[in-house]
Amino acid sequence: MANIVVPELGESVVEARVAKWLKKPGERVEVGEALVELETEKIDLEVSAEKAGVLESIARQEGEDVKIGELLAVVNENGTAAVAPAAKAESKPAAAPAESKPAAKAAAATPTARRVAKDHDVNLDTVQGSGSAGRVMKQDVQAAIAPAQPAAAKPAPAPPAPVAPKPAAAVPAGNRGETRVRMTKRRETIARRLVEAQHNAAMLTTFNEVDMTAVMALRERQKESFKKRYGMNLGIASFFVKASIAALKAFPQLNAEIQGNEIVYKPYHDIGMAVGAEGGLVVPVLRDADKMAFAGIEKAIREYAQKASDGTLTLEDLAGGTFTITNGGVFGSLLSTPILNPPQVAILGLHKIQERPVVVNGQVVIRPIMYVALSYDHRIVDGREAVQFLVKIKEFIEDPGHLLLES
């Protein structure tokens, strides 16, 4: 007998939820074959069989929360797979080709997409995937649901007959089409951590505005050569990553964390980039970002965004982080107050670039302006340092030549 247990789930993750069993008791399993999907606060993952055999029993059902090391199932290495009588009488060669295609398509779908397809009886073999390598995403299944449900035929309208008006029927209290859906593990954790961040830290936010003229002009000048050399566009995120690292070096307490009654200063700079993913916000980390060039930062951000869209982020992608940048501007936000990402003590919020009238050398001119926000833990970061940190960011962005000297 081989026990299937909850594996290590990554840094600070100790619990998962059984999302879906991919095998049933009595079915044959091969080495490396996925048995069950687990949903964690960061990513969804599959647990595979380490030995071939027959799935003898399942210890935890779908929807149950489990901890690292707990028993999920038992595989009998010497067992014989159960075979339905009807399956023996049918011709195997005729059935095999019909089943192989959907199975391959299902394997190329995200766990969430498979769950939505199952709930709405959608054949994944008929769904066109929009993810990388044609992977079927949740939105692909949702797009296939509406046309798959034919509208009910309506009888030809009869000539209207005069009727006396009737009072509108009262809607019964408590019966207005509400739907209850259990939170995913990630959404539960996001909710809990955001509340904890506000309860366990003395969180304040300071704001400033940045004139993006110089950065946008530099991007325009270097657009063609950068794309020709690296095969991608030069975005603004890499400028703010570089500016943040330079400012963190000047104010190292914003790159620290509190452990008990001690402040832990970190000489490395692992910058988290918040990404809005299908199941909620995730923060993949640019490890040793201070050693990365502009092209390396842009490439890493694009790869993380694609992996977040495809649902292929790994626990290693999300582990750690000393400082976080979040960009609400991509969704149209003009100003917001970002919440700390514990145990980090600071987070930088970027916003939409919008042309505004500003005074420059006594003249009113139109400039592309971005509001920036810095939320910080007042327990170890004073207001003076927080304001000066944000001013330093502003200086680096408004004169990006300084970033070359700091790099």
Secondary structure, 3 states (H helix, E strand, C coil): CEEEECCCCCCCCCEEEEEEECCCCCCEECCCCEEEEEECCCCEEEEECCCCEEEEEECCCCCCEEECCCEEEEEECCCCCCCCHHHHHCCHHHHHHHHHHHHHHHHCECHHHHHHHHHCCCCHHHCCCCCHHHCECHHHHHHHHHHHCCCCCCCCCCCCCCCCCCCCCCCCCCCCCCCCCCCCHHHHHHHHHHHHHHHHCCEEEEEEEEECHHHHHHHHHHHHHHHHHHCCCCCCHHHHHHHHHHHHHHCHHHHEEEECCEEEECCCCCEEECEEECCEEECCEECCHHHCCHHHHHHHHHHHHHHHHHCCCCHHHHCCCCEEEEEHHHHCCCCCCCCCCCCCCEEEEECCEEEEEEEECCEEEEEEEEEEEEEEECCCCCHHHHHHHHHHHHHHHHCCHHHHHHC
